[in-house]
Amino acid sequence: MNTIPHWINGSPTPGSATTSQPVFNPATGQEQAQVVLGGTADVDTAVAAAFKAFETWSDSSLTQRTQVMFAFRQLLVEHEEELGRIISAEHGKTVDDARGEIIRGREVVEYACGLGDVLKGSFSDQVSRGIDVHNFRQPLGVVAGITPFNFPAMVPLWMHPIAIATGNTFILKPSERDPSAANFVAELYRRAGLPDGVFNVVHGGKDAVDAILTHPGIEAVSFVGSTPIAKYVHEQATSHGKRVQALGGAKNHAVVLPDADLEFAANHITAGAYGSAGERCMAVSVAVAVGEAADGLVEVLTSKAREITVGPGNAPGTDMGPLVTKAAQERVENAVATAAAQGATVVVDGRGLKVDGHEDGFFTGPSLLDHVTTEMDAYKEELFGPVLAVIRAESLDEAIYLINANPYGNGTALFTASGEAARRFQRNVKVGMIGVNVPVPVPMSYYSFGGWKDSLIGDNPIHGPEGIRFYTRPKVVTTRWPQQAQPSTAGFNFPTSN
């Protein structure tokens, strides 16, 4: 049985861990590895290595850092298929889907390759007689990321390239459900020329998380996961003097107006709802059918959902793989049963699906629920599975009201042919990321990712310009170089008044 170790100070190590837990192949339901579970001692070791590495890495030239990033980016390209298969084997998503997340994560590496322009400070000449002012940004020190199972490559890649390129050293605590991608990325960094100790991986559960949140040597923590844990991370880390990025859960709505192309809308909503088995915070989980669009939309969505091929992530032709664990499978199927009991119409029922040759896998098929109301659990809870709920609304204003009344505000989409409706929608919805005829509006790496309300705890979005600001702090320098032969005396007024 393969045991997955930590990666600390440039090499794999079992650390001080005395316990481990199984890592499953979701397509077969079988245990395929054990991952070590670290705690306080392993976090201490990683922080010590990262702190020592920071002394030289923070003093390295911007050219050296970007050269490492260019090399790392090329290695991600060369090993995309291999990393995609590693992700598929532990998460369950299709290899193509895994490759897609690697590509989106690589975009942040490419953004980090261009930080020379982004990190330029500013200079003001002669703000007062003989006095100039300039500013620049410096790294924080040792920073950490705590990341979820659903994007074991992409979400960490939203963090560590920017942190490292700006001169910080990084400790990653990935999900223990699919830990191998983190170690693979660590090896790529090593091959790219990153010095030992700059990037470290500590595996573990709550003990490792708590050690990171409270460690005095860690300056900042980035987190992506559920809203309750995001609130916990934010509270604990800020109370220990750290900066925090804490991105939580979501309940993303896609609104379809009567003037929309229903075939186009249904195609994209189907992909947004069932892609990656719905295990993503930007998944479309609610379709709001407005007015006369409702019956036609449900008809087309039904046809699309039934066309989805469910199977192992590495099998050709598979559209949707299994859920990540048996518990996740049971939770999603119980949610469909609860929705039916509460009065929803189960138009497409994905429960009880068995895949030939993989009868013990954690599979469930796409489920489509119609006539869902805001009081039902299927609407109120983040199901994190392949379940799409359809709510019917009379008008765009009612749809906007529904979205704004929801406690989450991560992403939303509108399908329409009306520019006026689109403009009204994007100005009035209380959501951080909006798509117009785009179902999953994840911004490019040079913009920042982050929702509103319970989808973002605190006020620090991730990657893009906000990521630069998060991992650095500014210095402002005021200078005077008086002529040696010119006498000067100290003044008791503000120098700009001279």
C-alpha positions in Angstrom: 0.0 0.0 0.0 1.4 3.3 -1.1 1.8 5.9 1.7 1.7 9.6 0.7 4.2 11.6 2.8 4.6 15.3 3.5 6.9 17.4 1.4 9.1 19.6 3.6 12.3 21.5 2.8 12.6 20.1 -0.7 11.9 16.4 -0.3 9.2 13.9 0.8 9.2 13.0 4.5 6.8 11.0 6.8 7.5 13.6 9.5 6.4 12.8 13.0 3.0 11.5 11.9 1.9 8.3 13.7 -1.5 8.0 12.0 -2.8 7.9 8.5 -6.0 7.6 6.7 -7.1 5.8 3.5 -7.3 7.5 0.1 -9.9 5.9 -2.1 -10.5 5.5 -5.9 -14.0 6.9 -6.1 -14.7 4.9 -9.3 -14.0 1.6 -7.7 -14.7 2.4 -4.0 -11.4 0.7 -3.1 -8.6 2.0 -1.0 -5.6 2.8 -3.1 -3.2 4.6 -0.7 -2.7 5.9 2.8 -1.9 9.5 3.5 0.0 10.5 6.6 -1.8 12.8 9.0 0.4 15.5 10.4 -0.1 17.9 13.3 1.6 20.6 15.3 5.1 19.1 15.1 5.0 18.7 11.3 3.7 22.3 10.9 6.5 23.5 13.2 9.0 21.7 11.0 7.5 23.2 7.8 7.4 26.7 9.3 11.1 26.4 10.3 12.1 25.3 6.8 10.0 28.0 5.2 11.3 30.7 7.6 14.9 29.8 6.8 14.2 29.8 3.1 12.5 33.2 3.3 15.7 34.8 4.4 17.3 34.2 0.9 14.2 33.8 -1.3 12.8 37.2 -0.2 16.1 38.8 -1.1 16.3 37.1 -4.5 15.9 39.1 -7.7 12.5 39.4 -9.4 14.2 38.0 -12.5 15.2 34.8 -10.5 11.6 34.4 -9.2 10.0 34.8 -12.6 12.5 32.4 -14.2 11.4 29.8 -11.8 7.8 30.6 -12.6 8.4 30.3 -16.3 10.1 26.9 -15.8 7.3 25.7 -13.5 4.7 26.8 -16.0 6.4 24.8 -18.8 6.5 21.7 -16.5 2.8 22.0 -15.9 2.3 22.0 -19.6 4.5 18.9 -20.1 3.0 16.9 -17.3 -0.7 18.0 -17.7 -1.9 14.5 -18.7 0.0 12.8 -15.9 -1.3 15.3 -13.3 -4.8 15.1 -14.7 -4.8 11.3 -14.2 -3.5 11.6 -10.7 -6.4 14.0 -9.9 -9.0 11.8 -11.6 -7.9 8.7 -9.7 -8.3 10.3 -6.3 -11.1 12.8 -6.9 -13.2 10.9 -9.5 -13.6 13.7 -12.1 -12.9 13.0 -15.7 -9.3 13.3 -16.9 -10.4 16.1 -19.3 -12.1 17.9 -16.5 -8.9 17.5 -14.4 -6.8 18.9 -17.3 -9.2 21.8 -17.5 -8.6 22.7 -13.9 -4.8 22.5 -14.4 -5.1 24.9 -17.3 -7.1 27.4 -15.3 -4.6 27.1 -12.4 -1.7 27.6 -14.9 -3.2 30.9 -15.9 -2.3 32.2 -12.4 1.2 31.0 -12.9 1.3 33.0 -16.2 0.1 36.0 -14.3 2.8 35.4 -11.7 5.4 35.3 -14.5 4.5 39.0 -15.3 4.7 40.4 -11.8 7.6 42.6 -12.8 5.2 45.1 -14.2 2.6 44.6 -11.4 5.1 45.2 -8.6 6.4 48.5 -10.0 6.1 51.1 -7.3 5.5 54.8 -7.9 7.7 57.9 -7.5 6.9 61.5 -6.8 9.6 64.1 -7.5 9.9 67.3 -5.5 6.9 66.9 -3.2 8.5 69.6 -1.2 11.7 71.5 -1.9 14.4 68.8 -2.2 12.1 66.0 -1.0 11.0 63.0 -3.0 8.5 60.1 -2.1 8.4 56.6 -3.5 6.7 53.4 -2.6 7.1 49.6 -3.1 5.7 46.4 -1.8 7.5 43.6 0.1 6.6 40.0 1.0 5.0 39.1 4.3 7.1 36.0 5.2 5.8 32.5 5.7 2.2 32.1 4.4 -0.1 29.1 4.2 -3.0 27.7 2.1 -5.7 25.3 3.2 -7.5 23.9 0.2 -10.5 21.7 -0.6 -10.8 18.4 -2.4 -12.8 19.5 -5.4 -9.9 21.3 -7.2 -6.7 19.7 -5.8 -4.5 21.5 -8.4 -6.4 24.6 -9.4 -7.3 26.2 -6.1 -3.8 25.8 -4.6 -2.5 27.3 -7.9 -4.7 30.3 -7.2 -2.5 30.9 -4.1 1.1 29.7 -4.1 2.4 31.1 -7.5 1.5 34.6 -6.5 2.7 34.2 -2.9 6.1 32.7 -4.1 6.6 35.1 -7.0 6.2 38.1 -4.6 8.9 36.6 -2.4 7.0 34.7 0.3 7.5 31.0 1.3 4.5 28.8 1.3 3.0 25.9 3.3 0.1 24.0 1.6 -2.4 21.9 3.6 -4.4 20.1 0.9 -7.4 17.9 1.3 -6.6 14.5 2.7 -9.1 13.0 0.3 -7.0 13.6 -2.8 -3.5 14.6 -1.6 -1.2 13.3 -4.3 -1.6 16.3 -6.6 0.1 18.6 -4.0 3.2 16.4 -3.8 3.4 16.1 -7.6 3.3 19.9 -7.9 6.0 20.2 -5.2 8.3 17.9 -7.3 7.6 20.1 -10.4 8.7 23.2 -8.4 11.9 21.4 -7.4 12.6 20.6 -11.0 11.9 24.2 -11.9 14.7 25.4 -9.6 12.7 26.6 -6.6 15.0 26.5 -3.6 14.3 24.0 -0.8 11.8 25.2 1.8 10.1 27.8 -0.4 7.1 25.4 -1.1 6.1 22.8 1.5 3.2 20.4 1.8 1.8 19.2 5.2 -1.0 16.6 5.0 -3.5 16.2 7.8 -6.9 17.0 9.2 -8.1 19.5 11.9 -4.9 19.2 14.0 -2.8 20.4 11.1 -5.4 23.2 10.3 -5.4 24.4 13.8 -1.6 24.4 14.0 -1.5 26.6 10.9 -4.2 29.0 12.2 -2.4 29.6 15.5 1.3 29.3 14.5 3.1 32.6 15.4 5.5 32.1 12.4 2.8 32.2 9.8 1.8 35.6 8.6 -1.2 34.9 6.4 -3.6 32.1 5.6 -5.6 31.5 2.4 -8.7 29.1 2.6 -11.3 27.8 0.2 -14.0 25.5 1.5 -17.4 25.5 3.2 -18.8 28.6 4.8 -18.9 27.3 8.4 -15.2 26.3 8.2 -14.4 29.6 6.4 -15.9 31.5 9.4 -13.9 29.3 11.8 -10.6 29.9 9.8 -11.2 33.6 9.7 -12.0 33.9 13.4 -9.1 31.8 14.5 -6.4 33.2 12.2 -7.3 36.8 12.6 -7.4 36.4 16.4 -3.8 35.2 16.1 -2.8 38.3 14.1 -2.8 36.8 10.6 -4.2 38.1 7.3 -6.9 35.8 6.0 -8.5 35.0 2.7 -11.5 32.8 3.5 -13.8 31.8 0.6 -16.9 29.9 1.5 -19.8 28.1 -0.1 -22.4 29.0 -2.6 -25.8 28.6 -4.1 -25.5 29.8 -7.6 -28.5 30.8 -9.7 -28.8 30.8 -13.5 -31.8 32.9 -14.6 -33.4 32.2 -18.0 -35.6 34.9 -19.5 -38.3 34.1 -22.1 -36.2 35.8 -24.9 -33.2 33.4 -24.3 -32.2 30.7 -26.7 -33.4 27.7 -24.6 -31.2 25.2 -26.4 -28.1 27.4 -25.8 -29.1 28.1 -22.2 -29.9 24.5 -21.4 -26.6 23.3 -22.9 -24.6 25.6 -20.7 -26.7 25.2 -17.5 -26.4 21.4 -17.9 -22.6 21.7 -18.1 -22.5 24.2 -15.2 -24.7 22.0 -13.0 -23.4 18.5 -13.6 -19.7 19.2 -14.7 -17.3 17.7 -12.1 -20.4 16.0 -10.6 -21.5 19.3 -9.2 -18.6 19.3 -6.7 -17.5 22.9 -7.2 -18.4 26.2 -5.5 -19.3 27.8 -8.8 -21.6 25.0 -10.0 -25.1 26.1 -11.2 -27.3 24.6 -8.6 -30.5 26.6 -9.2 -32.1 27.4 -12.5 -34.6 30.3 -12.3 -37.1 29.9 -15.2 -38.9 33.2 -15.8 -42.4 33.3 -17.1 -43.1 31.4 -20.2 -39.6 30.1 -20.4 -40.2 27.5 -17.7 -41.9 24.6 -19.4 -39.6 24.7 -22.4 -36.5 25.0 -20.3 -37.4 22.1 -18.1 -38.1 20.0 -21.2 -34.7 20.7 -22.8 -32.9 20.3 -19.4 -34.5 16.9 -19.0 -33.3 15.8 -22.4 -29.7 17.1 -21.7 -29.5 15.5 -18.3 -30.5 12.1 -19.7 -27.8 12.3 -22.3 -25.0 12.5 -19.8 -22.7 9.5 -19.7 -21.7 8.7 -16.1 -18.6 6.4 -15.6 -15.0 6.2 -14.4 -13.1 9.5 -14.9 -10.5 7.8 -17.0 -12.9 6.1 -19.4 -13.3 7.5 -22.9 -16.7 9.2 -23.4 -17.4 9.8 -19.8 -19.1 13.1 -19.1 -19.4 12.8 -15.3 -17.5 10.8 -12.8 -18.4 9.6 -9.3 -18.6 11.7 -6.2 -15.5 11.8 -4.0 -16.7 9.6 -1.1 -19.4 7.2 -0.2 -20.7 9.7 2.3 -21.0 12.3 -0.4 -22.9 9.9 -2.6 -25.3 9.1 0.3 -25.8 12.8 1.2 -26.7 13.8 -2.4 -29.1 10.9 -2.8 -30.8 11.6 0.5 -31.2 15.3 -0.6 -33.1 14.1 -3.7 -35.4 12.0 -1.5 -36.0 14.9 0.9 -36.8 17.2 -2.0 -39.4 14.7 -3.3 -40.9 14.4 0.2 -41.1 18.2 0.4 -43.1 18.5 -2.8 -40.5 18.9 -5.6 -41.0 17.0 -8.8 -38.1 14.7 -9.5 -38.0 15.0 -13.3 -34.7 13.1 -13.7 -33.7 10.8 -10.8 -30.0 9.9 -10.5 -30.3 7.8 -7.4 -29.3 4.2 -7.4 -27.1 4.3 -10.5 -24.7 1.4 -11.0 -21.9 1.5 -13.5 -21.0 -1.9 -15.1 -17.7 -3.1 -13.7 -17.6 -0.4 -11.0 -20.6 -1.4 -8.9 -18.8 -0.3 -5.7 -18.0 3.1 -7.0 -19.5 6.3 -5.5 -21.7 7.0 -8.5 -24.9 8.9 -8.7 -26.5 10.2 -11.8 -27.7 13.7 -12.7 -30.9 14.7 -10.9 -33.3 17.4 -12.0 -35.9 18.8 -9.7 -38.8 21.0 -10.8 -41.3 23.2 -8.8 -38.7 23.7 -6.1 -39.5 26.5 -3.6 -37.3 28.6 -1.4 -38.5 26.8 1.7 -37.2 23.4 0.5 -33.9 22.0 1.7 -32.8 21.4 -1.9 -32.9 25.2 -2.3 -31.5 26.3 1.0 -28.6 23.9 1.3 -25.4 23.6 -0.7 -25.7 20.0 -2.0 -22.3 19.9 -3.7 -23.5 17.2 -6.1 -25.1 16.7 -9.5 -28.5 18.1 -8.5 -30.2 21.0 -10.4 -33.2 22.6 -8.8 -35.6 24.6 -11.0 -37.5 27.5 -9.5 -40.2 29.3 -11.4 -40.5 33.1 -11.3 -42.9 35.6 -12.9 -40.4 38.3 -13.7 -36.7 39.3 -13.8 -37.3 41.5 -10.7 -38.6 38.4 -8.8 -35.6 36.4 -9.9 -33.3 39.2 -8.7 -35.2 39.3 -5.4 -34.6 35.5 -5.0 -30.9 35.8 -5.6 -30.5 38.7 -3.2 -32.5 37.0 -0.5 -30.2 34.0 -0.6 -27.4 34.1 2.1 -24.7 33.2 -0.5 -23.4 35.6 -3.2 -20.7 33.7 -5.0 -21.7 33.5 -8.7 -24.8 34.0 -10.8 -25.7 34.0 -14.5 -28.4 35.4 -16.8 -29.4 34.0 -20.1 -31.1 36.6 -22.3 -31.0 38.4 -25.6 -31.8 41.8 -23.9 -29.0 44.2 -23.2 -31.3 46.2 -21.0 -32.2 43.2 -18.9 -28.6 42.2 -18.6 -27.5 45.6 -17.5 -30.3 45.8 -14.9 -29.4 42.3 -13.7 -25.7 42.9 -13.2 -26.2 46.2 -11.4 -28.9 44.9 -9.0 -27.9 41.4 -8.0 -25.9 41.2 -4.8 -23.3 38.7 -6.0 -19.6 39.0 -6.5 -19.2 37.2 -9.9 -21.8 37.5 -12.7 -22.1 35.9 -16.1 -24.2 37.1 -19.0 -24.9 34.0 -21.2 -21.9 32.5 -19.3 -23.0 29.8 -16.7 -19.8 29.6 -14.6 -18.3 33.2 -14.4 -14.9 32.4 -13.0 -12.8 35.4 -13.9 -9.4 35.2 -15.6 -6.3 35.2 -13.5 -5.6 38.9 -13.9 -9.0 39.7 -12.2 -9.7 38.6 -8.7 -12.1 35.7 -7.6 -14.4 36.2 -4.7 -18.1 36.4 -3.8 -20.3 38.5 -1.5 -22.2 37.7 1.7 -21.6 34.2 3.1 -19.4 33.2 0.1 -16.5 35.4 1.3 -15.7 35.9 4.9 -13.8 39.1 5.4 -12.8 41.2 2.4 -9.9 39.5 0.7 -10.6 37.9 -2.7 -8.1 35.5 -4.3 -5.6 35.9 -7.2 -5.3 38.8 -9.5 -4.6 42.3 -8.1 -6.2 41.4 -4.8 -3.9 38.4 -4.5 -0.9 40.7 -5.0 -2.1 43.0 -2.2 -2.8 40.1 0.1 0.6 38.6 -0.1 2.6 41.8 0.1 2.6 45.0 2.2 3.5 48.5 1.1 6.4 50.8 2.2 6.4 54.5 1.6 9.8 56.2 1.7 10.3 60.0 1.9 13.9 61.1 1.1 15.9 64.3 1.2 19.5 64.6 0.0 20.6 68.1 1.1 23.7 69.6 -0.5 26.6 69.3 2.0 27.7 72.9 1.6 24.2 74.3 2.1 23.2 74.9 5.7 19.9 73.7 6.9 17.9 73.8 10.1 15.2 71.7 11.5 11.7 73.1 11.0 8.7 72.7 13.3 6.1 72.9 10.6 5.0 70.4 7.9 7.7 70.4 5.2 5.1 70.7 2.4 4.3 74.2 3.7 7.8 75.3 2.8 
